[in-house]
Amino acid sequence: MMKQYQAIVSLEEGFIGKGGMDALLSNLLNRRDSAIRYANISIKNQYHFQVGHRETMLRVNEADEQSIVAHVKKWLVHPAGR
């Protein structure tokens, strides 16, 4: 099913590199020796000790809509592998 795509971007609200969707997709692509470019957008492995609405916390963690669009645009221009 994924063979039809040249690139995949996954988005999750969990920490990156902790066994979430990013690990699943990366392992799947690696096992199949796929040429599909892959990028993951998720929460960085750090805690913010502040309280706020969901939208505020997404912005603080650079996981809001504007940050996601900027990240994907930058990745499309300068891909860094899988």
Distance bins in CASP14 RR format, pairs under 12 A and 6 or more apart:
PFRMAT RR
TARGET T0000
AUTHOR 0000-0000-0000
RMODE 2
METHOD distances of the structure
MODEL  1
1 8 0 0 0 0 0 1 0 0 0 0 0
1 28 0 0 0 0 0 1 0 0 0 0 0
1 32 0 0 0 0 0 1 0 0 0 0 0
1 34 0 0 0 0 0 1 0 0 0 0 0
1 36 0 0 0 0 0 1 0 0 0 0 0
2 8 1 0 0 1 0 0 0 0 0 0 0
2 10 0 0 0 0 0 1 0 0 0 0 0
2 25 0 0 0 0 1 0 0 0 0 0 0
2 28 1 0 0 1 0 0 0 0 0 0 0
2 29 1 0 0 1 0 0 0 0 0 0 0
2 31 0 0 0 0 0 1 0 0 0 0 0
2 32 0 0 0 0 1 0 0 0 0 0 0
2 34 1 0 0 1 0 0 0 0 0 0 0
2 35 0 0 0 0 0 1 0 0 0 0 0
2 36 1 0 0 1 0 0 0 0 0 0 0
2 37 0 0 0 0 0 1 0 0 0 0 0
2 38 0 0 0 0 1 0 0 0 0 0 0
3 28 0 0 0 0 0 1 0 0 0 0 0
3 29 0 0 0 0 0 1 0 0 0 0 0
3 32 0 0 0 0 1 0 0 0 0 0 0
3 34 0 0 0 0 1 0 0 0 0 0 0
3 35 0 0 0 0 1 0 0 0 0 0 0
3 36 0 0 0 0 1 0 0 0 0 0 0
4 34 0 0 0 0 0 1 0 0 0 0 0
4 36 0 0 0 0 1 0 0 0 0 0 0
5 25 0 0 0 0 0 1 0 0 0 0 0
5 29 0 0 0 0 0 1 0 0 0 0 0
5 34 0 0 0 0 1 0 0 0 0 0 0
5 35 0 0 0 0 0 1 0 0 0 0 0
5 36 1 0 1 0 0 0 0 0 0 0 0
5 37 0 0 0 0 1 0 0 0 0 0 0
5 38 0 0 0 0 1 0 0 0 0 0 0
6 34 0 0 0 0 0 1 0 0 0 0 0
6 35 0 0 0 0 1 0 0 0 0 0 0
6 36 1 0 0 1 0 0 0 0 0 0 0
6 37 1 0 0 1 0 0 0 0 0 0 0
6 38 0 0 0 0 0 1 0 0 0 0 0
6 76 0 0 0 0 0 1 0 0 0 0 0
6 79 0 0 0 0 0 1 0 0 0 0 0
7 25 0 0 0 0 0 1 0 0 0 0 0
7 29 0 0 0 0 0 1 0 0 0 0 0
7 34 0 0 0 0 0 1 0 0 0 0 0
7 35 0 0 0 0 0 1 0 0 0 0 0
7 36 1 0 0 1 0 0 0 0 0 0 0
7 37 1 0 1 0 0 0 0 0 0 0 0
7 38 1 0 0 1 0 0 0 0 0 0 0
7 39 1 0 0 1 0 0 0 0 0 0 0
7 72 0 0 0 0 1 0 0 0 0 0 0
7 75 0 0 0 0 1 0 0 0 0 0 0
7 76 1 0 0 1 0 0 0 0 0 0 0
7 79 1 0 0 1 0 0 0 0 0 0 0
7 80 0 0 0 0 0 1 0 0 0 0 0
7 81 0 0 0 0 1 0 0 0 0 0 0
7 82 0 0 0 0 0 1 0 0 0 0 0
8 21 0 0 0 0 0 1 0 0 0 0 0
8 22 0 0 0 0 0 1 0 0 0 0 0
8 24 0 0 0 0 0 1 0 0 0 0 0
8 25 1 0 0 1 0 0 0 0 0 0 0
8 26 0 0 0 0 0 1 0 0 0 0 0
8 28 0 0 0 0 1 0 0 0 0 0 0
8 29 1 0 0 1 0 0 0 0 0 0 0
8 34 0 0 0 0 1 0 0 0 0 0 0
8 35 0 0 0 0 0 1 0 0 0 0 0
8 36 1 0 1 0 0 0 0 0 0 0 0
8 37 1 0 0 1 0 0 0 0 0 0 0
8 38 1 0 1 0 0 0 0 0 0 0 0
8 39 1 0 0 1 0 0 0 0 0 0 0
8 40 0 0 0 0 1 0 0 0 0 0 0
8 41 0 0 0 0 0 1 0 0 0 0 0
8 72 0 0 0 0 0 1 0 0 0 0 0
8 75 0 0 0 0 0 1 0 0 0 0 0
8 79 0 0 0 0 0 1 0 0 0 0 0
8 81 0 0 0 0 0 1 0 0 0 0 0
8 82 0 0 0 0 1 0 0 0 0 0 0
9 21 0 0 0 0 0 1 0 0 0 0 0
9 22 0 0 0 0 0 1 0 0 0 0 0
9 25 0 0 0 0 1 0 0 0 0 0 0
9 36 0 0 0 0 0 1 0 0 0 0 0
9 37 0 0 0 0 1 0 0 0 0 0 0
9 38 1 0 0 1 0 0 0 0 0 0 0
9 39 1 0 1 0 0 0 0 0 0 0 0
9 40 1 0 0 1 0 0 0 0 0 0 0
9 41 1 0 0 1 0 0 0 0 0 0 0
9 42 0 0 0 0 0 1 0 0 0 0 0
9 68 0 0 0 0 1 0 0 0 0 0 0
9 69 0 0 0 0 0 1 0 0 0 0 0
9 71 0 0 0 0 1 0 0 0 0 0 0
9 72 1 0 1 0 0 0 0 0 0 0 0
9 73 0 0 0 0 0 1 0 0 0 0 0
9 74 0 0 0 0 0 1 0 0 0 0 0
9 75 1 0 0 1 0 0 0 0 0 0 0
9 76 0 0 0 0 1 0 0 0 0 0 0
9 79 0 0 0 0 0 1 0 0 0 0 0
9 82 0 0 0 0 0 1 0 0 0 0 0
10 16 0 0 0 0 0 1 0 0 0 0 0
10 17 0 0 0 0 0 1 0 0 0 0 0
10 20 0 0 0 0 1 0 0 0 0 0 0
10 21 1 0 1 0 0 0 0 0 0 0 0
10 22 1 0 0 1 0 0 0 0 0 0 0
10 23 0 0 0 0 0 1 0 0 0 0 0
10 24 0 0 0 0 1 0 0 0 0 0 0
10 25 1 0 1 0 0 0 0 0 0 0 0
10 26 0 0 0 0 1 0 0 0 0 0 0
10 28 0 0 0 0 0 1 0 0 0 0 0
10 29 0 0 0 0 0 1 0 0 0 0 0
10 36 0 0 0 0 0 1 0 0 0 0 0
10 38 1 0 0 1 0 0 0 0 0 0 0
10 39 1 0 0 1 0 0 0 0 0 0 0
10 40 1 0 1 0 0 0 0 0 0 0 0
10 41 1 0 0 1 0 0 0 0 0 0 0
10 42 1 0 0 1 0 0 0 0 0 0 0
10 68 0 0 0 0 0 1 0 0 0 0 0
10 71 0 0 0 0 0 1 0 0 0 0 0
10 72 0 0 0 0 0 1 0 0 0 0 0
10 75 0 0 0 0 0 1 0 0 0 0 0
10 82 0 0 0 0 0 1 0 0 0 0 0
11 20 0 0 0 0 0 1 0 0 0 0 0
11 21 0 0 0 0 1 0 0 0 0 0 0
11 22 0 0 0 0 1 0 0 0 0 0 0
11 25 0 0 0 0 0 1 0 0 0 0 0
11 39 0 0 0 0 1 0 0 0 0 0 0
11 40 1 0 0 1 0 0 0 0 0 0 0
11 41 1 0 1 0 0 0 0 0 0 0 0
11 42 1 0 0 1 0 0 0 0 0 0 0
11 43 0 0 0 0 0 1 0 0 0 0 0
11 58 0 0 0 0 0 1 0 0 0 0 0
11 62 0 0 0 0 0 1 0 0 0 0 0
11 63 1 0 0 1 0 0 0 0 0 0 0
11 64 0 0 0 0 0 1 0 0 0 0 0
11 65 0 0 0 0 0 1 0 0 0 0 0
11 67 0 0 0 0 0 1 0 0 0 0 0
11 68 1 0 0 1 0 0 0 0 0 0 0
11 69 0 0 0 0 0 1 0 0 0 0 0
11 71 0 0 0 0 1 0 0 0 0 0 0
11 72 0 0 0 0 1 0 0 0 0 0 0
12 18 0 0 0 0 1 0 0 0 0 0 0
12 19 0 0 0 0 0 1 0 0 0 0 0
12 20 1 0 0 1 0 0 0 0 0 0 0
12 21 1 0 1 0 0 0 0 0 0 0 0
12 22 1 0 0 1 0 0 0 0 0 0 0
12 23 0 0 0 0 0 1 0 0 0 0 0
12 24 0 0 0 0 0 1 0 0 0 0 0
12 25 0 0 0 0 0 1 0 0 0 0 0
12 40 1 0 0 1 0 0 0 0 0 0 0
12 41 1 0 0 1 0 0 0 0 0 0 0
12 42 1 0 1 0 0 0 0 0 0 0 0
12 43 1 0 0 1 0 0 0 0 0 0 0
12 61 0 0 0 0 0 1 0 0 0 0 0
12 63 0 0 0 0 1 0 0 0 0 0 0
12 68 0 0 0 0 0 1 0 0 0 0 0
13 20 0 0 0 0 0 1 0 0 0 0 0
13 21 0 0 0 0 0 1 0 0 0 0 0
13 22 0 0 0 0 0 1 0 0 0 0 0
13 40 0 0 0 0 0 1 0 0 0 0 0
13 41 0 0 0 0 1 0 0 0 0 0 0
13 42 1 0 0 1 0 0 0 0 0 0 0
13 43 1 0 0 1 0 0 0 0 0 0 0
13 44 0 0 0 0 0 1 0 0 0 0 0
13 54 0 0 0 0 1 0 0 0 0 0 0
13 57 0 0 0 0 1 0 0 0 0 0 0
13 58 1 0 0 1 0 0 0 0 0 0 0
13 61 0 0 0 0 1 0 0 0 0 0 0
13 62 0 0 0 0 0 1 0 0 0 0 0
13 63 1 0 0 1 0 0 0 0 0 0 0
13 64 0 0 0 0 0 1 0 0 0 0 0
13 68 0 0 0 0 0 1 0 0 0 0 0
14 20 1 0 0 1 0 0 0 0 0 0 0
14 21 0 0 0 0 1 0 0 0 0 0 0
14 22 0 0 0 0 1 0 0 0 0 0 0
14 23 0 0 0 0 0 1 0 0 0 0 0
14 40 0 0 0 0 0 1 0 0 0 0 0
14 41 0 0 0 0 0 1 0 0 0 0 0
14 42 1 0 1 0 0 0 0 0 0 0 0
14 43 1 0 1 0 0 0 0 0 0 0 0
14 44 0 0 0 0 1 0 0 0 0 0 0
14 45 0 0 0 0 1 0 0 0 0 0 0
14 46 0 0 0 0 0 1 0 0 0 0 0
14 58 0 0 0 0 0 1 0 0 0 0 0
14 61 0 0 0 0 1 0 0 0 0 0 0
14 63 0 0 0 0 1 0 0 0 0 0 0
15 21 0 0 0 0 0 1 0 0 0 0 0
15 22 0 0 0 0 1 0 0 0 0 0 0
15 23 0 0 0 0 0 1 0 0 0 0 0
15 40 0 0 0 0 0 1 0 0 0 0 0
15 42 1 0 0 1 0 0 0 0 0 0 0
15 43 1 0 1 0 0 0 0 0 0 0 0
15 44 1 0 0 1 0 0 0 0 0 0 0
15 45 1 0 1 0 0 0 0 0 0 0 0
15 46 0 0 0 0 1 0 0 0 0 0 0
15 47 0 0 0 0 1 0 0 0 0 0 0
15 61 0 0 0 0 0 1 0 0 0 0 0
15 63 0 0 0 0 0 1 0 0 0 0 0
16 22 1 0 1 0 0 0 0 0 0 0 0
16 23 0 0 0 0 1 0 0 0 0 0 0
16 25 0 0 0 0 0 1 0 0 0 0 0
16 26 0 0 0 0 0 1 0 0 0 0 0
16 39 0 0 0 0 0 1 0 0 0 0 0
16 40 1 0 0 1 0 0 0 0 0 0 0
16 41 0 0 0 0 1 0 0 0 0 0 0
16 42 1 0 1 0 0 0 0 0 0 0 0
16 43 1 0 0 1 0 0 0 0 0 0 0
16 44 1 0 0 1 0 0 0 0 0 0 0
16 45 1 0 0 1 0 0 0 0 0 0 0
16 46 0 0 0 0 0 1 0 0 0 0 0
16 61 0 0 0 0 0 1 0 0 0 0 0
16 62 0 0 0 0 0 1 0 0 0 0 0
16 63 0 0 0 0 0 1 0 0 0 0 0
17 23 1 0 1 0 0 0 0 0 0 0 0
17 24 0 0 0 0 0 1 0 0 0 0 0
17 25 0 0 0 0 0 1 0 0 0 0 0
17 26 0 0 0 0 1 0 0 0 0 0 0
17 27 0 0 0 0 0 1 0 0 0 0 0
17 40 0 0 0 0 1 0 0 0 0 0 0
17 42 1 0 0 1 0 0 0 0 0 0 0
17 43 0 0 0 0 0 1 0 0 0 0 0
17 44 0 0 0 0 0 1 0 0 0 0 0
17 45 1 0 0 1 0 0 0 0 0 0 0
18 24 0 0 0 0 0 1 0 0 0 0 0
18 40 0 0 0 0 0 1 0 0 0 0 0
18 42 0 0 0 0 1 0 0 0 0 0 0
18 43 0 0 0 0 1 0 0 0 0 0 0
18 44 0 0 0 0 0 1 0 0 0 0 0
18 45 1 0 0 1 0 0 0 0 0 0 0
19 25 0 0 0 0 0 1 0 0 0 0 0
19 26 0 0 0 0 1 0 0 0 0 0 0
19 27 0 0 0 0 1 0 0 0 0 0 0
19 40 0 0 0 0 0 1 0 0 0 0 0
19 42 0 0 0 0 0 1 0 0 0 0 0
19 45 0 0 0 0 0 1 0 0 0 0 0
20 26 0 0 0 0 1 0 0 0 0 0 0
20 27 0 0 0 0 0 1 0 0 0 0 0
20 40 0 0 0 0 1 0 0 0 0 0 0
20 42 0 0 0 0 1 0 0 0 0 0 0
20 43 0 0 0 0 0 1 0 0 0 0 0
21 27 0 0 0 0 0 1 0 0 0 0 0
21 28 0 0 0 0 0 1 0 0 0 0 0
21 38 0 0 0 0 0 1 0 0 0 0 0
21 40 1 0 0 1 0 0 0 0 0 0 0
21 41 0 0 0 0 0 1 0 0 0 0 0
21 42 0 0 0 0 1 0 0 0 0 0 0
22 28 0 0 0 0 0 1 0 0 0 0 0
22 29 0 0 0 0 0 1 0 0 0 0 0
22 38 0 0 0 0 1 0 0 0 0 0 0
22 39 0 0 0 0 1 0 0 0 0 0 0
22 40 1 1 0 0 0 0 0 0 0 0 0
22 41 0 0 0 0 1 0 0 0 0 0 0
22 42 1 0 0 1 0 0 0 0 0 0 0
22 43 0 0 0 0 0 1 0 0 0 0 0
22 45 0 0 0 0 0 1 0 0 0 0 0
22 82 0 0 0 0 0 1 0 0 0 0 0
23 29 0 0 0 0 0 1 0 0 0 0 0
23 30 0 0 0 0 0 1 0 0 0 0 0
23 38 0 0 0 0 0 1 0 0 0 0 0
23 40 0 0 0 0 1 0 0 0 0 0 0
23 42 0 0 0 0 0 1 0 0 0 0 0
23 82 0 0 0 0 0 1 0 0 0 0 0
24 30 0 0 0 0 0 1 0 0 0 0 0
24 31 0 0 0 0 0 1 0 0 0 0 0
24 38 0 0 0 0 0 1 0 0 0 0 0
24 40 0 0 0 0 0 1 0 0 0 0 0
25 31 0 0 0 0 0 1 0 0 0 0 0
25 32 0 0 0 0 0 1 0 0 0 0 0
25 34 0 0 0 0 1 0 0 0 0 0 0
25 36 0 0 0 0 1 0 0 0 0 0 0
25 37 0 0 0 0 0 1 0 0 0 0 0
25 38 1 0 0 1 0 0 0 0 0 0 0
25 39 0 0 0 0 1 0 0 0 0 0 0
25 40 1 0 0 1 0 0 0 0 0 0 0
25 42 0 0 0 0 0 1 0 0 0 0 0
25 82 0 0 0 0 1 0 0 0 0 0 0
26 32 0 0 0 0 0 1 0 0 0 0 0
26 34 0 0 0 0 0 1 0 0 0 0 0
26 36 0 0 0 0 0 1 0 0 0 0 0
26 37 0 0 0 0 0 1 0 0 0 0 0
26 38 1 0 0 1 0 0 0 0 0 0 0
26 39 0 0 0 0 0 1 0 0 0 0 0
26 40 1 0 0 1 0 0 0 0 0 0 0
26 81 0 0 0 0 0 1 0 0 0 0 0
26 82 1 0 0 1 0 0 0 0 0 0 0
27 34 0 0 0 0 0 1 0 0 0 0 0
27 38 0 0 0 0 0 1 0 0 0 0 0
27 82 0 0 0 0 0 1 0 0 0 0 0
28 34 1 0 0 1 0 0 0 0 0 0 0
28 36 0 0 0 0 1 0 0 0 0 0 0
28 38 0 0 0 0 1 0 0 0 0 0 0
28 82 0 0 0 0 0 1 0 0 0 0 0
29 35 0 0 0 0 1 0 0 0 0 0 0
29 36 1 0 1 0 0 0 0 0 0 0 0
29 37 0 0 0 0 1 0 0 0 0 0 0
29 38 1 0 1 0 0 0 0 0 0 0 0
29 39 0 0 0 0 0 1 0 0 0 0 0
29 40 0 0 0 0 0 1 0 0 0 0 0
29 81 0 0 0 0 0 1 0 0 0 0 0
29 82 1 0 0 1 0 0 0 0 0 0 0
30 36 0 0 0 0 0 1 0 0 0 0 0
30 38 0 0 0 0 1 0 0 0 0 0 0
30 81 0 0 0 0 0 1 0 0 0 0 0
30 82 1 0 0 1 0 0 0 0 0 0 0
32 38 0 0 0 0 0 1 0 0 0 0 0
32 82 0 0 0 0 0 1 0 0 0 0 0
33 82 0 0 0 0 0 1 0 0 0 0 0
34 81 0 0 0 0 0 1 0 0 0 0 0
34 82 0 0 0 0 1 0 0 0 0 0 0
35 79 0 0 0 0 0 1 0 0 0 0 0
35 81 0 0 0 0 0 1 0 0 0 0 0
35 82 0 0 0 0 1 0 0 0 0 0 0
36 79 0 0 0 0 0 1 0 0 0 0 0
36 81 0 0 0 0 0 1 0 0 0 0 0
36 82 0 0 0 0 1 0 0 0 0 0 0
37 72 0 0 0 0 0 1 0 0 0 0 0
37 75 0 0 0 0 1 0 0 0 0 0 0
37 76 0 0 0 0 1 0 0 0 0 0 0
37 78 0 0 0 0 0 1 0 0 0 0 0
37 79 1 0 1 0 0 0 0 0 0 0 0
37 80 0 0 0 0 1 0 0 0 0 0 0
37 81 1 0 0 1 0 0 0 0 0 0 0
37 82 1 0 0 1 0 0 0 0 0 0 0
38 75 0 0 0 0 1 0 0 0 0 0 0
38 79 0 0 0 0 1 0 0 0 0 0 0
38 80 0 0 0 0 0 1 0 0 0 0 0
38 81 1 0 0 1 0 0 0 0 0 0 0
38 82 1 0 1 0 0 0 0 0 0 0 0
39 68 0 0 0 0 0 1 0 0 0 0 0
39 71 1 0 0 1 0 0 0 0 0 0 0
39 72 1 0 0 1 0 0 0 0 0 0 0
39 73 0 0 0 0 0 1 0 0 0 0 0
39 74 0 0 0 0 1 0 0 0 0 0 0
39 75 1 0 1 0 0 0 0 0 0 0 0
39 76 0 0 0 0 1 0 0 0 0 0 0
39 78 0 0 0 0 0 1 0 0 0 0 0
39 79 1 0 0 1 0 0 0 0 0 0 0
39 80 1 0 0 1 0 0 0 0 0 0 0
39 81 0 0 0 0 1 0 0 0 0 0 0
39 82 0 0 0 0 1 0 0 0 0 0 0
40 63 0 0 0 0 0 1 0 0 0 0 0
40 68 0 0 0 0 0 1 0 0 0 0 0
40 71 0 0 0 0 1 0 0 0 0 0 0
40 72 0 0 0 0 0 1 0 0 0 0 0
40 75 0 0 0 0 0 1 0 0 0 0 0
40 80 0 0 0 0 0 1 0 0 0 0 0
40 81 0 0 0 0 0 1 0 0 0 0 0
40 82 0 0 0 0 1 0 0 0 0 0 0
41 58 0 0 0 0 0 1 0 0 0 0 0
41 61 0 0 0 0 0 1 0 0 0 0 0
41 62 0 0 0 0 1 0 0 0 0 0 0
41 63 1 0 0 1 0 0 0 0 0 0 0
41 64 0 0 0 0 0 1 0 0 0 0 0
41 65 0 0 0 0 0 1 0 0 0 0 0
41 67 0 0 0 0 1 0 0 0 0 0 0
41 68 1 0 1 0 0 0 0 0 0 0 0
41 69 0 0 0 0 0 1 0 0 0 0 0
41 70 0 0 0 0 0 1 0 0 0 0 0
41 71 1 0 1 0 0 0 0 0 0 0 0
41 72 1 0 0 1 0 0 0 0 0 0 0
41 73 0 0 0 0 0 1 0 0 0 0 0
41 74 0 0 0 0 0 1 0 0 0 0 0
41 75 0 0 0 0 1 0 0 0 0 0 0
42 58 0 0 0 0 0 1 0 0 0 0 0
42 61 0 0 0 0 1 0 0 0 0 0 0
42 62 0 0 0 0 1 0 0 0 0 0 0
42 63 1 0 0 1 0 0 0 0 0 0 0
42 67 0 0 0 0 0 1 0 0 0 0 0
42 68 0 0 0 0 0 1 0 0 0 0 0
42 71 0 0 0 0 0 1 0 0 0 0 0
43 57 0 0 0 0 1 0 0 0 0 0 0
43 58 0 0 0 0 1 0 0 0 0 0 0
43 60 0 0 0 0 1 0 0 0 0 0 0
43 61 1 0 1 0 0 0 0 0 0 0 0
43 62 0 0 0 0 1 0 0 0 0 0 0
43 63 1 0 1 0 0 0 0 0 0 0 0
43 64 0 0 0 0 0 1 0 0 0 0 0
43 67 0 0 0 0 0 1 0 0 0 0 0
44 60 0 0 0 0 0 1 0 0 0 0 0
44 61 1 0 0 1 0 0 0 0 0 0 0
44 62 1 0 0 1 0 0 0 0 0 0 0
44 63 0 0 0 0 1 0 0 0 0 0 0
44 67 0 0 0 0 0 1 0 0 0 0 0
44 71 0 0 0 0 0 1 0 0 0 0 0
45 61 0 0 0 0 0 1 0 0 0 0 0
46 60 0 0 0 0 0 1 0 0 0 0 0
46 61 0 0 0 0 1 0 0 0 0 0 0
46 62 0 0 0 0 0 1 0 0 0 0 0
47 57 0 0 0 0 0 1 0 0 0 0 0
47 60 0 0 0 0 0 1 0 0 0 0 0
47 61 0 0 0 0 1 0 0 0 0 0 0
48 56 0 0 0 0 0 1 0 0 0 0 0
48 57 1 0 0 1 0 0 0 0 0 0 0
48 58 0 0 0 0 0 1 0 0 0 0 0
48 59 0 0 0 0 0 1 0 0 0 0 0
48 60 1 0 1 0 0 0 0 0 0 0 0
48 61 1 0 0 1 0 0 0 0 0 0 0
48 62 0 0 0 0 0 1 0 0 0 0 0
48 63 0 0 0 0 0 1 0 0 0 0 0
49 57 0 0 0 0 0 1 0 0 0 0 0
49 60 0 0 0 0 0 1 0 0 0 0 0
50 56 0 0 0 0 1 0 0 0 0 0 0
50 57 1 0 0 1 0 0 0 0 0 0 0
50 59 0 0 0 0 0 1 0 0 0 0 0
50 60 1 0 0 1 0 0 0 0 0 0 0
50 61 0 0 0 0 0 1 0 0 0 0 0
51 57 0 0 0 0 1 0 0 0 0 0 0
51 60 0 0 0 0 0 1 0 0 0 0 0
52 58 0 0 0 0 0 1 0 0 0 0 0
52 59 0 0 0 0 1 0 0 0 0 0 0
52 60 0 0 0 0 1 0 0 0 0 0 0
52 61 0 0 0 0 0 1 0 0 0 0 0
53 59 0 0 0 0 1 0 0 0 0 0 0
53 60 0 0 0 0 0 1 0 0 0 0 0
53 64 0 0 0 0 0 1 0 0 0 0 0
54 60 0 0 0 0 0 1 0 0 0 0 0
54 61 0 0 0 0 0 1 0 0 0 0 0
54 63 0 0 0 0 0 1 0 0 0 0 0
54 64 0 0 0 0 1 0 0 0 0 0 0
55 61 0 0 0 0 0 1 0 0 0 0 0
55 63 0 0 0 0 0 1 0 0 0 0 0
55 64 1 0 0 1 0 0 0 0 0 0 0
55 65 0 0 0 0 1 0 0 0 0 0 0
55 66 0 0 0 0 0 1 0 0 0 0 0
55 67 0 0 0 0 0 1 0 0 0 0 0
56 63 0 0 0 0 0 1 0 0 0 0 0
56 64 0 0 0 0 1 0 0 0 0 0 0
57 63 0 0 0 0 1 0 0 0 0 0 0
57 64 0 0 0 0 1 0 0 0 0 0 0
58 64 1 0 1 0 0 0 0 0 0 0 0
58 65 0 0 0 0 1 0 0 0 0 0 0
58 66 0 0 0 0 1 0 0 0 0 0 0
58 67 1 0 0 1 0 0 0 0 0 0 0
58 68 0 0 0 0 1 0 0 0 0 0 0
59 65 0 0 0 0 1 0 0 0 0 0 0
59 66 1 0 0 1 0 0 0 0 0 0 0
59 67 1 0 0 1 0 0 0 0 0 0 0
59 68 0 0 0 0 0 1 0 0 0 0 0
60 67 0 0 0 0 1 0 0 0 0 0 0
61 67 0 0 0 0 1 0 0 0 0 0 0
61 68 0 0 0 0 0 1 0 0 0 0 0
61 71 0 0 0 0 0 1 0 0 0 0 0
62 68 0 0 0 0 1 0 0 0 0 0 0
62 69 0 0 0 0 0 1 0 0 0 0 0
62 70 0 0 0 0 1 0 0 0 0 0 0
62 71 1 0 0 1 0 0 0 0 0 0 0
62 74 0 0 0 0 0 1 0 0 0 0 0
63 69 0 0 0 0 0 1 0 0 0 0 0
63 70 0 0 0 0 0 1 0 0 0 0 0
63 71 0 0 0 0 1 0 0 0 0 0 0
64 70 0 0 0 0 1 0 0 0 0 0 0
64 71 0 0 0 0 0 1 0 0 0 0 0
65 71 0 0 0 0 0 1 0 0 0 0 0
65 72 0 0 0 0 0 1 0 0 0 0 0
66 72 0 0 0 0 0 1 0 0 0 0 0
66 73 0 0 0 0 0 1 0 0 0 0 0
67 73 0 0 0 0 0 1 0 0 0 0 0
67 74 0 0 0 0 0 1 0 0 0 0 0
68 74 0 0 0 0 0 1 0 0 0 0 0
68 75 0 0 0 0 0 1 0 0 0 0 0
69 75 0 0 0 0 0 1 0 0 0 0 0
69 76 0 0 0 0 0 1 0 0 0 0 0
70 76 0 0 0 0 0 1 0 0 0 0 0
70 77 0 0 0 0 0 1 0 0 0 0 0
71 77 0 0 0 0 0 1 0 0 0 0 0
71 78 0 0 0 0 0 1 0 0 0 0 0
71 79 0 0 0 0 0 1 0 0 0 0 0
71 80 0 0 0 0 0 1 0 0 0 0 0
72 78 0 0 0 0 0 1 0 0 0 0 0
72 79 0 0 0 0 0 1 0 0 0 0 0
73 79 0 0 0 0 0 1 0 0 0 0 0
74 80 0 0 0 0 1 0 0 0 0 0 0
75 81 0 0 0 0 1 0 0 0 0 0 0
75 82 0 0 0 0 0 1 0 0 0 0 0
END
